[in-house]
Amino acid sequence: MASIALAYKYVAIAVTLSEINYCASRLHLPLRLPITERDLRVKLVNEPGSPLGCGGRFDTKDYSFTVGASRLIFVTKLYEGTGFEAVVQPPRGEALADYFTRMSRKPSLINTNGAYLLASNWLASISVDVPRLEKEHAAKITHYQFMNHLPLPIFEVKWETKMGGQLVPAVEVLITGDTKEIIHLRQVDSSYSSRPAMLIKDADALLAIKDEEFTRYSEKQRQELIERFSAVSTEHAESESTLLKEN
């Protein structure tokens, strides 16, 4: 697999982080914002021309973000920096049954109606057309139980669509009821989002910048690249010369 041109990678990280910060602030994720490249533990940039569009996967210690088609597709709360989704991994040494039994004792601050309101409000806050989503797909709300009898403070709200003859979530939100936080939010069908469909403009000109030339750019010139090639507001866009060390 060919390496991604440094100039493109630099701008792609900056504009993708800008979109992530835009959404993270509106979802009220318990994070210090803005997220910068220094906060990232995983940094995977989509190749130019990828059918997934500009974006990639970017993980902090606490959350994983996936941007595709220039929109936030997945946000997942991670369990204690392990890379696993929160609530599915018990603490080291604790049996899964004991973990979920203990979790069942936590009081939930919401019911199924509250979970639906949280999910729909979060989606609307990041420019998802919830009325159209509701019109085309009925919401299904599930209160999780362990062994079919122990209610857990976990709620799933999803809008299902048929794909390959099976029902799959078009949009899905998993919520922890004791803290009213997002466990994961997934836009499998991002067509309901009205966020910009493009993060980088004039990509061919950006890709034409040779690595040797980019390595000589000053910080000011690199910031000018972001301003020149960004197709969206770059209020929180930031990248670093650490890319040079990785390539």
N, C-alpha and C positions, 0 to 999 in steps of 0.2 A: 504494500500500500504506500503510495507516494506521500511524502510529508506535505503538510499544508503550508503554503507560503506565509512567512512571518507577518507580513503586513496585514494579510487577510485575517490570520488568526488573532492578531492584536485587536483589530477592529471588531471582529466577531465576538470575542470575549467581552469587550466593553459594551457593545449594544445589547448583547444577551443579558448581561448583568443588569443593565438599565431596565430591561423589561421585567426581570425577576424582582428587582427592587420595587418597581411600580406595583406589581401584584402583591408582593409580600407586605407592603405597607397597607394596602387596602384589605388584605385578609387578616390584618392585625396579628401576624405571626410573632411569637415572643422571641424576637431576634434584635440584635443591635444593627440598625440600618444607618447608612447603606452597607450592604454586603459588598466587599471588595475582593479583588483577586487574592489578596493575602489570606482571606477567610476560607478559601476553597481547599478541600482535601481531594476532591475528584474534579477533573477539568477535561471533559471530552467534547471537542468541537466537531460538529458535522462537517464533512468535506464539502467544498464548493460544488454546487450543482447537484447535491444530494436531493432525492425526492422528499426527504424530511425537511428541507429548507434550512435557512440559517438558524442556528441554535446548537443544542447538544445537551449533555448532562453535566450538572454542576452541583457538587455536594459540599455543604458545610459540615461542621461537627454534628449539627442537630437536624438538618433538613436536606433532602435531595430534591433538586429541581430539574425537570426535563422540559426543554423548549423545542418545539418542532413546528414547522410552517410558521415560524416567527411568533408563535403563541405559547403561553405556558400550558403545557399538556399535562404534566404530572407535578404535584408537590407532595412529598412524603416525609412525615416526621420520623426521624431515625432514633433507634433505641441506644442511648448512651454511647454514641459515636461508633457503633459496631457496623454500621452500614445496613442493618436489618430494620424493617419497618417496626415502629413502636408498637407495643402491647403484644406482639407475637413471640417475643423472646423473654422468658423468665430470667431473673437474676442468676448468675452463675451458681450452680449447686442446688437450685430449687426446682422441684419437679413441676412439670407443666400443670398437672391437676391441682397441686397446692397453690400455684401462682394464680390460676383462674378462680379458685375458691376464695383466695384472699381478695382478688379484685372484685368479686361479687359482693363483698361487704362494703365497698365504697358507695356512698350515696350518690345518686345521679342528680344533677341540677336541672335536668331537662327530661321531657317525655318525648314521644314520637312527634308530636306537633312542634315542640320546641326545636327538635333536630331538623325538621323540615324548614322551619323559618330560618335557622342559622345557615343551612346549606344554600337555600335559595338567595338569601341576602349576600352571602359570600360570593356566589356566582355572579349576581348582578353587579357587585362592587368591582369585579374584574371584567366587566363589559360582556357578560354572557346574556344573550337574549332569552331570559327565563320565560316570558310569556309565550314565545314561539316554541321553546323547548317543551313547555307544559302542554301546548296545543297538539304537538306531534307525538309526545311520549308521556304517558301517565307516570307520575312519581310513585315509587315503591319504597316504603320506609320499614326497616327491620330493626327491632331491638334484639341485640345478640343475647344468646343464652349459652351457658356451658352445660353439656350433657342434657340439654333440653329441659332443664328445670332451674338452673341458677342464673337469674338475670344479671348481665354484666353492664357496666356503664359505658356501653359502646353502641352506637347507632349508625346504621347505613341508610343513606338516601341515594336512590339511583333512578335514572330515567332510561328505560331499556329500549333497544331497537333490535330488529331482526337482522341477523347477518349469517349467511350460509345456512339458513333454515333454523337458526337458534337465536334465543334472546340473549343479548349481551348489553352491558351498560353503554349508553351513548355518553352519559356524564354520570359521575359517581362521587359522593363525598362520604367519608367515614369519620365519625366524630367521637371523641371521648367525652362522655356525659358528666364526669366528675370535675372536669376543668373547662369544658365547652371549647376545646381546641380541635383543630384539624389533625386527624391521623393521616389521611390522604385525600387529595382532590384530584380527579382524573377526568380530563376531557378527551375521551377516545375519539369522539366526533367533535372537532374544533370548529365546525361550520357555524355553530351558534355563537361563536365569539366575534365581536366587532373590533377587537384589537387589530392594529395594523398587520397586514398580511406580508409585509416585507420589513426587515430590519436594516438591510444593507442595500444601497443603491449603487449602480454603475460598478458592479462587482468585477467585470472584466478589467476595468482600469486599475482597480485595487490589486487584482491578481497579477497585473503586469509589472508591479513594483518588485524588483529583484531583492532577494534576501540580503545580498551584499550592500545594496543601497539602503535598505531599511535599517540595517545595523548601524549605519552612520547617522541616522536621524537623531536630532535632539529631542528632549521630552516635549518641547513646544511643538515641534514638527509632528510628533506622534499624536498629540492631542488635536492638531489640525486635521490629521487623517480621519480621526473619529468624527469630527464636525463635518468634514467633506463628504464622507461616505455613509454616514448614518441616515437612515430613512425615517427615524423617529427622534423624539426629544431625548437628549443625552444628559439629562439633569444629574443622574447618578452614574453616568458611564465612567469607568475607570479601568485602566489596564496598567501593566508594569513592564519594565525591561527584563523581568525574570524569564520571559519567553526566550530570550537569547540563551539563557543558561540551559534551557530544556532542549534546545535544538542544536 
